[in-house]
Amino acid sequence: MSVLKKAWLGFLKEESGMGVVEIILIIVVLIAIVIIFEEQITTLVNNIWKSINQSAKKIY
């Protein structure tokens, strides 16, 4: 087997770049979800902070 063919087959078997592509796709999906549900997420976070503040006022 020639050196060039071995190098080409080795290149095809190399999968180290797959992790980067997967991470980028996950980030894109998360950003899309945040954009789509921005209002609901904001409302949820505000309600959680209000609940924390009310509970903290009861302690002090």
KAWO-V96527 format. One record per pair of residues at least 4 apart in sequence whose C-alpha atoms are under 8 Angstrom apart, sorted by the first residue. I is the first residue (numbers start at 0). J is the second residue. Records with the same first field share a line. If there is no record, write none. Layout:
I = J + J
This chain:
0 = 4 + 5
1 = 5
2 = 6
3 = 7
4 = 8
5 = 9
6 = 10
7 = 11
8 = 12
9 = 13
14 = 18
15 = 19
16 = 20
17 = 21
18 = 22
19 = 23
20 = 24
21 = 25
22 = 26
23 = 27
24 = 28
25 = 29
26 = 30
27 = 31
28 = 32
29 = 33
30 = 34
31 = 35
32 = 36
33 = 37 + 40
36 = 40
37 = 41
38 = 42
39 = 43
40 = 44
41 = 45
42 = 46
43 = 47
44 = 48
45 = 49
46 = 50
47 = 51
48 = 52
49 = 53
50 = 54
51 = 55
52 = 56
53 = 57
54 = 58
55 = 59
